[in-house]
């Protein structure tokens, strides 16, 4: 993406920061909030792959669920012209890999401080049942203030979403891969703990424990070779600190820390003098984990020696020689006898195996049945019920059988145990609170969960345009994303209306119309042949579009112009009045931060203006308006010669300004 391109009408691309296997990362500037951000943009060659798009959206979803000072924040997720992008916090600094290379050797206390920040962040992820699966120094950033932040949850997997679990697939970086992942097993929270142990090893030694020419050779070392001692590299390292490395990176998950918090607590006291004489950590004895066993060469050698010792002894020289011809006949006869016995023995063994082998049966189809019905059907087919597992299903109703293992119509031994998979119903997802957020972000978060989103617009004077006013599904409610649509009501800004034709209406009718449509009316007068107080003109004109709160100038008839010389002359003039704004008690505490002429959109004054002149009296409101700051208004007066006018300005039932001697020359 070229520099200066504005993404989403908001993020100006500045430069490229790096490239990854799934996305490219750019430095950008948020034009609205005036701050630098990182923008992760899905690569061009992956934008047509629905699985990659779903994984990319899942990364944004996983990260938005995690709010922690040591986790990179995700600000926005969106799409533009087919481009999937994610806007994240920009961390100015370097990754932990570069930090180790630049600052090694690192003081032990600083190592512990870095690890405690990382462990605190991973603990929050584990509390949300999110496994990172790719913890490595390249995914840990350190800013200029020494604060660490974990990033890249692209292959993180929520434990509750079984459909996303990938077994028999090695994910993550091989240098930090747990033995169970290297074997193709499922990653657990203890897999992250193993990776954290390797990261701690690298912080203390400046290198990874296992190296090799290929990824496979390194992976094999993770589950076959012992972790090298960090104290052999640096004897000054306390045994308690090495024990943290050894326990976190134990081959068997059962020997590792139960939780990341346990590891953090142990690491916190690793430099304590009280642990100076601590013995070296030794894991429990190994058990058979299903690995391939290699026969000991010594055993092969001993077997060969045994074969040699069982060789028949050579006869003494005193033994009479046997005639060669008879000896050959004897050997031939013995060979035939042995061959016949072998054939008979093999036939007997084969027959015994054939007769004794377990009979096979076909696994029946029990999908759609209850557990009791399925167990009965398996029993009728000479099969037993094995484990009962539960998983979500869109097609099979709750508490009914989804499938079996082995699958239906496959062959199984008689009386074999058949596992049943029971439906828990559709996978329900939790709806968050999106009120006040931008519609673009809310839509992206909901779509990442597989939820269909519907938009409807509604006018609002309080909520900015494009932000969510309300949602059809309450915050915290769990729904089936396949069958439930979430409707988001989005602010369209202030309501607009088309002005009616007010010509010919009287003053009272105009005031009622203004109240009903929430607009302000400013009256003007001039002599006209039409009835007094009848509208003869309006600005803006009829049919014009205006927003709520706008001011419409209405000109009323003053009646016919008098011809009698005794009729006093009426002079028209305007008086400018400054109306002070008064902040409410709730916002008065913020007066030191804001000027007296500014306020939040929710803090306004409602003001009524009364005037007394040739055409008005104090009996009716001349004008009503709302103000959010100190406001100047221009009040028109029509005052006969030798007379004076007056005005009163009322706020909350109290007169705040008044003048009962208004003349043309007094202002």
LINBEL-V135238 format. One record per residue. N is the residue number from 1. RES is the residue in one small letter. PHI is phi in degrees with one decimal (999 if undefined). Layout:
n=N res=RES phi=PHI
n=N res=RES phi=PHI
This chain:
n=1 res=x phi=999
n=2 res=x phi=-77.4
n=3 res=x phi=-61.9
n=4 res=x phi=73.7
n=5 res=x phi=-70.2
n=6 res=x phi=-99.1
n=7 res=x phi=-90.2
n=8 res=x phi=64.3
n=9 res=x phi=66.5
n=10 res=x phi=-143.6
n=11 res=x phi=-106.6
n=12 res=x phi=-87.3
n=13 res=x phi=-70.6
n=14 res=x phi=-102.9
n=15 res=x phi=-164.4
n=16 res=x phi=-80.8
n=17 res=x phi=-105.3
n=18 res=x phi=174.2
n=19 res=x phi=-126.0
n=20 res=x phi=-127.7
n=21 res=x phi=-69.5
n=22 res=x phi=-116.5
n=23 res=x phi=-148.3
n=24 res=x phi=-106.3
n=25 res=x phi=-115.3
n=26 res=x phi=-126.3
n=27 res=x phi=-87.8
n=28 res=x phi=-137.2
n=29 res=x phi=-121.2
n=30 res=x phi=-76.6
n=31 res=x phi=-71.6
n=32 res=x phi=-83.7
n=33 res=x phi=-92.9
n=34 res=x phi=52.9
n=35 res=x phi=-150.3
n=36 res=x phi=-80.8
n=37 res=x phi=-137.7
n=38 res=x phi=-100.7
n=39 res=x phi=-116.9
n=40 res=x phi=-97.9
n=41 res=x phi=-117.7
n=42 res=x phi=-59.0
n=43 res=x phi=-62.5
n=44 res=x phi=-58.4
n=45 res=x phi=-74.7
n=46 res=x phi=-113.2
n=47 res=x phi=-73.2
n=48 res=x phi=-100.7
n=49 res=x phi=-96.1
n=50 res=x phi=-62.6
n=51 res=x phi=-67.4
n=52 res=x phi=-66.9
n=53 res=x phi=-61.5
n=54 res=x phi=-64.8
n=55 res=x phi=-65.6
n=56 res=x phi=-63.2
n=57 res=x phi=-66.8
n=58 res=x phi=-65.7
n=59 res=x phi=-61.1
n=60 res=x phi=-61.9
n=61 res=x phi=-64.8
n=62 res=x phi=-60.6
n=63 res=x phi=-70.9
n=64 res=x phi=-68.8
n=65 res=x phi=-76.0
n=66 res=x phi=-107.0
n=67 res=x phi=-113.2
n=68 res=x phi=-160.0
n=69 res=x phi=-64.0
n=70 res=x phi=-106.6
n=71 res=x phi=-124.7
n=72 res=x phi=-61.5
n=73 res=x phi=-78.3
n=74 res=x phi=-104.9
n=75 res=x phi=-93.1
n=76 res=x phi=-156.5
n=77 res=x phi=-133.8
n=78 res=x phi=-158.3
n=79 res=x phi=-141.9
n=80 res=x phi=-144.3
n=81 res=x phi=53.8
n=82 res=x phi=81.2
n=83 res=x phi=-92.9
n=84 res=x phi=-84.5
n=85 res=x phi=-137.7
n=86 res=x phi=-135.2
n=87 res=x phi=-103.9
n=88 res=x phi=-128.6
n=89 res=x phi=-60.7
n=90 res=x phi=-92.3
n=91 res=x phi=-102.8
n=92 res=x phi=-85.3
n=93 res=x phi=168.1
n=94 res=x phi=-149.3
n=95 res=x phi=-81.7
n=96 res=x phi=-65.4
n=97 res=x phi=-60.8
n=98 res=x phi=-67.8
n=99 res=x phi=-64.6
n=100 res=x phi=-62.2
n=101 res=x phi=-62.0
n=102 res=x phi=-80.9
n=103 res=x phi=-109.5
n=104 res=x phi=-66.0
n=105 res=x phi=-77.4
n=106 res=x phi=-100.5
n=107 res=x phi=-54.3
n=108 res=x phi=-58.4
n=109 res=x phi=-64.5
n=110 res=x phi=-67.5
n=111 res=x phi=-58.7
n=112 res=x phi=-65.3
n=113 res=x phi=-62.2
n=114 res=x phi=-63.4
n=115 res=x phi=-66.2
n=116 res=x phi=-63.0
n=117 res=x phi=-65.9
n=118 res=x phi=-63.9
n=119 res=x phi=-63.4
n=120 res=x phi=-62.3
n=121 res=x phi=-69.1
n=122 res=x phi=-65.1
n=123 res=x phi=-60.4
n=124 res=x phi=-64.2
n=125 res=x phi=-60.7
n=126 res=x phi=-66.3
n=127 res=x phi=-63.4
n=128 res=x phi=-91.8
n=129 res=x phi=59.5
n=130 res=x phi=-114.9
n=131 res=x phi=-100.0
n=132 res=x phi=-70.2
n=133 res=x phi=71.6
n=134 res=x phi=-138.7
n=135 res=x phi=-72.0
n=136 res=x phi=-161.5
n=137 res=x phi=-58.3
n=138 res=x phi=-67.8
n=139 res=x phi=-101.5
n=140 res=x phi=-120.2
n=141 res=x phi=-102.9
n=142 res=x phi=-126.4
n=143 res=x phi=-84.0
n=144 res=x phi=-67.6
n=145 res=x phi=-97.7
n=146 res=x phi=82.7
n=147 res=x phi=-86.5
n=148 res=x phi=-92.1
n=149 res=x phi=-142.0
n=150 res=x phi=-87.1
n=151 res=x phi=-130.7
n=152 res=x phi=63.0
n=153 res=x phi=-94.3
n=154 res=x phi=-61.8
n=155 res=x phi=-115.2
n=156 res=x phi=-67.4
n=157 res=x phi=-126.7
n=158 res=x phi=-76.7
n=159 res=x phi=-62.2
n=160 res=x phi=-75.7
n=161 res=x phi=-104.9
n=162 res=x phi=-62.0
n=163 res=x phi=-64.7
n=164 res=x phi=-95.9
n=165 res=x phi=-71.5
n=166 res=x phi=-117.9
n=167 res=x phi=-102.7
n=168 res=x phi=56.3
n=169 res=x phi=-130.6
n=170 res=x phi=-82.9
n=171 res=x phi=-114.8
n=172 res=x phi=96.2
n=173 res=x phi=-91.5
n=174 res=x phi=-65.0
n=175 res=x phi=-66.5
n=176 res=x phi=-120.8
n=177 res=x phi=-84.1
n=178 res=x phi=-73.7
n=179 res=x phi=-57.4
n=180 res=x phi=-66.4
n=181 res=x phi=-72.2
n=182 res=x phi=-62.2
n=183 res=x phi=-80.4
n=184 res=x phi=91.2
n=185 res=x phi=-83.0
n=186 res=x phi=-80.9
n=187 res=x phi=-76.1
n=188 res=x phi=-126.5
n=189 res=x phi=-61.6
n=190 res=x phi=-72.3
n=191 res=x phi=-66.6
n=192 res=x phi=-63.1
n=193 res=x phi=-62.4
n=194 res=x phi=-60.4
n=195 res=x phi=-60.8
n=196 res=x phi=-65.2
n=197 res=x phi=-63.6
n=198 res=x phi=-68.0
n=199 res=x phi=-63.4
n=200 res=x phi=-62.8
n=201 res=x phi=-57.9
n=202 res=x phi=-67.6
n=203 res=x phi=-63.3
n=204 res=x phi=-84.4
n=205 res=x phi=-113.6
n=206 res=x phi=82.1
n=207 res=x phi=-148.5
n=208 res=x phi=-86.3
n=209 res=x phi=-71.8
n=210 res=x phi=-123.1
n=211 res=x phi=-131.8
n=212 res=x phi=-170.8
n=213 res=x phi=-77.6
n=214 res=x phi=-129.4
n=215 res=x phi=-63.9
n=216 res=x phi=-65.9
n=217 res=x phi=-63.3
n=218 res=x phi=-68.3
n=219 res=x phi=-60.7
n=220 res=x phi=-63.3
n=221 res=x phi=-62.8
n=222 res=x phi=-62.3
n=223 res=x phi=-108.8
n=224 res=x phi=-117.6
n=225 res=x phi=-101.8
n=226 res=x phi=-74.4
n=227 res=x phi=-65.7
n=228 res=x phi=-60.2
n=229 res=x phi=-74.6
n=230 res=x phi=-73.3
n=231 res=x phi=-75.2
n=232 res=x phi=-69.8
n=233 res=x phi=-74.7
n=234 res=x phi=-141.5
n=235 res=x phi=-62.9
n=236 res=x phi=-74.5
n=237 res=x phi=-65.6
n=238 res=x phi=-60.4
n=239 res=x phi=-61.5
n=240 res=x phi=-62.8
n=241 res=x phi=-72.4
n=242 res=x phi=-64.7
n=243 res=x phi=-62.0
n=244 res=x phi=-62.6
n=245 res=x phi=-62.0
n=246 res=x phi=-64.9
n=247 res=x phi=-70.7
n=248 res=x phi=-66.0
n=249 res=x phi=-104.7
n=250 res=x phi=-63.2
n=251 res=x phi=-65.0
n=252 res=x phi=-87.3
n=253 res=x phi=-54.9
n=254 res=x phi=-65.8
n=255 res=x phi=-85.1
n=256 res=x phi=-83.6
n=257 res=x phi=-61.0
n=258 res=x phi=-67.2
n=259 res=x phi=-137.8
n=260 res=x phi=-64.0
n=261 res=x phi=-63.1
n=262 res=x phi=-61.2
n=263 res=x phi=-63.5
n=264 res=x phi=-63.9
n=265 res=x phi=-65.1
n=266 res=x phi=-67.2
n=267 res=x phi=-67.2
n=268 res=x phi=-62.0
n=269 res=x phi=-104.9
n=270 res=x phi=-64.4
n=271 res=x phi=-97.9
n=272 res=x phi=-69.7
n=273 res=x phi=-60.3
n=274 res=x phi=-64.9
n=275 res=x phi=-104.3
n=276 res=x phi=-64.1
n=277 res=x phi=-99.1
n=278 res=x phi=-66.5
n=279 res=x phi=-72.6
n=280 res=x phi=-68.7
n=281 res=x phi=-68.9
n=282 res=x phi=-125.3
n=283 res=x phi=-67.4
n=284 res=x phi=-62.4
n=285 res=x phi=-59.3
n=286 res=x phi=-69.1
n=287 res=x phi=-119.9
n=288 res=x phi=-70.0
n=289 res=x phi=-96.1
n=290 res=x phi=90.1
n=291 res=x phi=-79.9
n=292 res=x phi=-69.3
n=293 res=x phi=-95.8
n=294 res=x phi=-109.6
n=295 res=x phi=-67.5
n=296 res=x phi=-65.4
n=297 res=x phi=-58.0
n=298 res=x phi=-62.1
n=299 res=x phi=-65.1
n=300 res=x phi=-62.1
n=301 res=x phi=-63.7
n=302 res=x phi=-65.0
n=303 res=x phi=-67.5
n=304 res=x phi=-64.7
n=305 res=x phi=-61.7
n=306 res=x phi=-62.0
n=307 res=x phi=-61.4
n=308 res=x phi=-66.6
n=309 res=x phi=-70.1
n=310 res=x phi=-90.5
n=311 res=x phi=-67.9
n=312 res=x phi=-56.7
n=313 res=x phi=-68.1
n=314 res=x phi=-78.7
n=315 res=x phi=-70.4
n=316 res=x phi=-70.7
n=317 res=x phi=-66.3
n=318 res=x phi=-74.6
n=319 res=x phi=-70.0
n=320 res=x phi=-64.7
n=321 res=x phi=-70.3
n=322 res=x phi=-98.9
n=323 res=x phi=-65.0
n=324 res=x phi=-57.4
n=325 res=x phi=-66.0
n=326 res=x phi=-65.2
n=327 res=x phi=-66.0
n=328 res=x phi=-65.8
n=329 res=x phi=-63.1
n=330 res=x phi=-63.0
n=331 res=x phi=-65.8
n=332 res=x phi=-65.5
n=333 res=x phi=-63.1
n=334 res=x phi=-63.8
n=335 res=x phi=-64.9
n=336 res=x phi=-65.4
n=337 res=x phi=-64.6
n=338 res=x phi=-63.7
n=339 res=x phi=-63.2
n=340 res=x phi=-64.0
n=341 res=x phi=-62.6
n=342 res=x phi=-64.4
n=343 res=x phi=-63.3
n=344 res=x phi=-62.7
n=345 res=x phi=-64.2
n=346 res=x phi=-63.6
n=347 res=x phi=-63.2
n=348 res=x phi=-66.5
n=349 res=x phi=-63.2
n=350 res=x phi=-62.1
n=351 res=x phi=-65.3
n=352 res=x phi=-64.9
n=353 res=x phi=-65.4
n=354 res=x phi=-65.9
n=355 res=x phi=-74.7
n=356 res=x phi=-92.7
n=357 res=x phi=-66.4
n=358 res=x phi=-67.9
n=359 res=x phi=-73.0
n=360 res=x phi=-102.4
n=361 res=x phi=-132.4
n=362 res=x phi=-95.0
n=363 res=x phi=-70.7
n=364 res=x phi=-75.5
n=365 res=x phi=-85.3
n=366 res=x phi=-114.2
n=367 res=x phi=-62.6
n=368 res=x phi=88.3
n=369 res=x phi=-93.3
n=370 res=x phi=-75.5
n=371 res=x phi=-62.2
n=372 res=x phi=-62.0
n=373 res=x phi=-64.4
n=374 res=x phi=-65.7
n=375 res=x phi=-62.3
n=376 res=x phi=-65.6
n=377 res=x phi=-68.0
n=378 res=x phi=-65.1
n=379 res=x phi=-62.6
n=380 res=x phi=-64.1
n=381 res=x phi=-104.0
n=382 res=x phi=59.7
n=383 res=x phi=-128.5
n=384 res=x phi=-106.7
n=385 res=x phi=-88.7
n=386 res=x phi=-93.5
n=387 res=x phi=-71.4
n=388 res=x phi=-113.7
n=389 res=x phi=-114.0
n=390 res=x phi=-117.5
n=391 res=x phi=-153.1
n=392 res=x phi=-74.4
n=393 res=x phi=-154.2
n=394 res=x phi=-80.9
n=395 res=x phi=-91.8
n=396 res=x phi=-100.1
n=397 res=x phi=-66.5
n=398 res=x phi=-59.9
n=399 res=x phi=73.4
n=400 res=x phi=-106.7
n=401 res=x phi=-73.7
n=402 res=x phi=-87.7
n=403 res=x phi=-162.3
n=404 res=x phi=-126.2
n=405 res=x phi=-136.2
n=406 res=x phi=-61.2
n=407 res=x phi=-71.7
n=408 res=x phi=-59.4
n=409 res=x phi=75.5
n=410 res=x phi=-83.3
n=411 res=x phi=-93.5
n=412 res=x phi=-138.1
n=413 res=x phi=-68.4
n=414 res=x phi=-60.4
n=415 res=x phi=69.4
n=416 res=x phi=-69.3
n=417 res=x phi=-89.5
n=418 res=x phi=-109.9
n=419 res=x phi=-78.2
n=420 res=x phi=-111.5
n=421 res=x phi=-109.3
n=422 res=x phi=-103.4
n=423 res=x phi=-74.0
n=424 res=x phi=-99.7
n=425 res=x phi=86.8
n=426 res=x phi=-61.6
n=427 res=x phi=-69.2
n=428 res=x phi=-90.7
n=429 res=x phi=-117.8
n=430 res=x phi=-90.2
n=431 res=x phi=-91.9
n=432 res=x phi=-89.9
n=433 res=x phi=-100.2
n=434 res=x phi=-110.5
n=435 res=x phi=-65.1
n=436 res=x phi=93.9
n=437 res=x phi=-82.8
n=438 res=x phi=-69.0
n=439 res=x phi=-62.4
n=440 res=x phi=-58.9
n=441 res=x phi=-68.0
n=442 res=x phi=-61.6
n=443 res=x phi=-62.6
n=444 res=x phi=-63.7
n=445 res=x phi=-64.9
n=446 res=x phi=-69.8
n=447 res=x phi=-65.4
n=448 res=x phi=-63.5
n=449 res=x phi=-90.7
n=450 res=x phi=83.3
n=451 res=x phi=-94.3
n=452 res=x phi=-79.7
n=453 res=x phi=-116.7
n=454 res=x phi=-119.3
n=455 res=x phi=-112.7
n=456 res=x phi=-140.2
n=457 res=x phi=-97.9
n=458 res=x phi=-151.2
n=459 res=x phi=-68.6
n=460 res=x phi=-157.3
n=461 res=x phi=-90.3
n=462 res=x phi=-99.7
n=463 res=x phi=-94.3
n=464 res=x phi=-60.1
n=465 res=x phi=-59.3
n=466 res=x phi=91.9
n=467 res=x phi=-94.8
n=468 res=x phi=-77.4
n=469 res=x phi=-85.7
n=470 res=x phi=-157.5
n=471 res=x phi=-131.2
n=472 res=x phi=-75.9
n=473 res=x phi=-112.2
n=474 res=x phi=-68.2
n=475 res=x phi=-61.3
n=476 res=x phi=90.3
n=477 res=x phi=-75.5
n=478 res=x phi=-100.5
n=479 res=x phi=-133.6
n=480 res=x phi=-85.9
n=481 res=x phi=-65.0
n=482 res=x phi=-78.4
n=483 res=x phi=-119.1
n=484 res=x phi=-124.6
n=485 res=x phi=-105.8
n=486 res=x phi=-97.1
n=487 res=x phi=-97.7
n=488 res=x phi=-107.4
n=489 res=x phi=-89.3
n=490 res=x phi=-113.1
n=491 res=x phi=-66.9
n=492 res=x phi=-103.9
n=493 res=x phi=83.9
n=494 res=x phi=-63.3
n=495 res=x phi=-67.3
n=496 res=x phi=-108.6
n=497 res=x phi=-143.9
n=498 res=x phi=-95.4
n=499 res=x phi=-66.7
n=500 res=x phi=-77.6
n=501 res=x phi=-81.4
n=502 res=x phi=-90.9
n=503 res=x phi=-58.5
n=504 res=x phi=92.1
n=505 res=x phi=-81.9
n=506 res=x phi=-90.9
n=507 res=x phi=-62.4
n=508 res=x phi=-63.9
n=509 res=x phi=-64.4
n=510 res=x phi=-64.3
n=511 res=x phi=-66.9
n=512 res=x phi=-66.2
n=513 res=x phi=-62.0
n=514 res=x phi=-64.7
n=515 res=x phi=-66.1
n=516 res=x phi=-65.3
n=517 res=x phi=-98.0
n=518 res=x phi=56.9
n=519 res=x phi=-124.3
n=520 res=x phi=-98.5
n=521 res=x phi=-116.1
n=522 res=x phi=-115.8
n=523 res=x phi=-90.2
n=524 res=x phi=-124.4
n=525 res=x phi=-131.0
n=526 res=x phi=-157.3
n=527 res=x phi=-66.4
n=528 res=x phi=-159.0
n=529 res=x phi=-74.5
n=530 res=x phi=-77.4
n=531 res=x phi=-57.9
n=532 res=x phi=-61.8
n=533 res=x phi=66.9
n=534 res=x phi=-99.8
n=535 res=x phi=-69.2
n=536 res=x phi=-114.9
n=537 res=x phi=-164.9
n=538 res=x phi=-148.2
n=539 res=x phi=-140.1
n=540 res=x phi=-66.3
n=541 res=x phi=-77.2
n=542 res=x phi=-57.6
n=543 res=x phi=90.7
n=544 res=x phi=-71.6
n=545 res=x phi=-96.5
n=546 res=x phi=-133.8
n=547 res=x phi=-92.1
n=548 res=x phi=-55.7
n=549 res=x phi=86.6
n=550 res=x phi=-70.8
n=551 res=x phi=-103.7
n=552 res=x phi=-113.7
n=553 res=x phi=-89.1
n=554 res=x phi=-115.1
n=555 res=x phi=-99.4
n=556 res=x phi=-104.9
n=557 res=x phi=-74.2
n=558 res=x phi=-91.8
n=559 res=x phi=93.8
n=560 res=x phi=-66.5
n=561 res=x phi=-68.5
n=562 res=x phi=-65.9
n=563 res=x phi=-107.9
n=564 res=x phi=-71.8
n=565 res=x phi=-68.6
n=566 res=x phi=-78.1
n=567 res=x phi=-68.0
n=568 res=x phi=-64.9
n=569 res=x phi=-78.4
n=570 res=x phi=-102.7
n=571 res=x phi=-106.0
n=572 res=x phi=-103.1
n=573 res=x phi=-157.2
n=574 res=x phi=-114.0
n=575 res=x phi=-123.5
n=576 res=x phi=-88.8
n=577 res=x phi=-127.1
n=578 res=x phi=-92.9
n=579 res=x phi=-97.8
n=580 res=x phi=-76.9
n=581 res=x phi=-89.4
n=582 res=x phi=-119.4
n=583 res=x phi=-70.5
n=584 res=x phi=-74.2
n=585 res=x phi=-62.2
n=586 res=x phi=-68.8
n=587 res=x phi=-105.0
n=588 res=x phi=-65.9
n=589 res=x phi=-67.4
n=590 res=x phi=-93.8
n=591 res=x phi=-64.1
n=592 res=x phi=-73.8
n=593 res=x phi=-97.6
n=594 res=x phi=-126.9
n=595 res=x phi=-75.0
n=596 res=x phi=-69.3
n=597 res=x phi=-102.4
n=598 res=x phi=-129.8
n=599 res=x phi=-162.6
n=600 res=x phi=-74.5
n=601 res=x phi=-65.7
n=602 res=x phi=-87.7
n=603 res=x phi=-110.5
n=604 res=x phi=-132.3
n=605 res=x phi=-110.6
n=606 res=x phi=-100.3
n=607 res=x phi=-124.2
n=608 res=x phi=-112.1
n=609 res=x phi=-114.5
n=610 res=x phi=-112.9
n=611 res=x phi=-131.7
n=612 res=x phi=-126.2
n=613 res=x phi=-156.1
n=614 res=x phi=-62.4
n=615 res=x phi=-110.9
n=616 res=x phi=-132.0
n=617 res=x phi=-135.2
n=618 res=x phi=-73.0
n=619 res=x phi=-73.4
n=620 res=x phi=-124.3
n=621 res=x phi=-74.2
n=622 res=x phi=-76.9
n=623 res=x phi=-157.1
n=624 res=x phi=-122.8
n=625 res=x phi=-149.0
n=626 res=x phi=-110.8
n=627 res=x phi=-129.5
n=628 res=x phi=-118.9
n=629 res=x phi=-162.6
n=630 res=x phi=-56.5
n=631 res=x phi=-132.7
n=632 res=x phi=-102.0
n=633 res=x phi=-121.5
n=634 res=x phi=-108.8
n=635 res=x phi=-100.9
n=636 res=x phi=-82.4
n=637 res=x phi=-122.5
n=638 res=x phi=-125.9
n=639 res=x phi=-122.2
n=640 res=x phi=-70.2
n=641 res=x phi=-57.9
n=642 res=x phi=81.9
n=643 res=x phi=-108.4
n=644 res=x phi=-135.9
n=645 res=x phi=-108.9
n=646 res=x phi=-162.5
n=647 res=x phi=-145.6
n=648 res=x phi=-134.5
n=649 res=x phi=-117.7
n=650 res=x phi=-116.2
n=651 res=x phi=-133.0
n=652 res=x phi=53.9
n=653 res=x phi=79.4
n=654 res=x phi=-117.4
n=655 res=x phi=-77.0
n=656 res=x phi=-104.0
n=657 res=x phi=-145.6
n=658 res=x phi=-160.8
n=659 res=x phi=-157.3
n=660 res=x phi=-102.0
n=661 res=x phi=-135.5
n=662 res=x phi=-94.8
n=663 res=x phi=-128.7
n=664 res=x phi=-62.5
n=665 res=x phi=-96.0
n=666 res=x phi=-84.6
n=667 res=x phi=-131.1
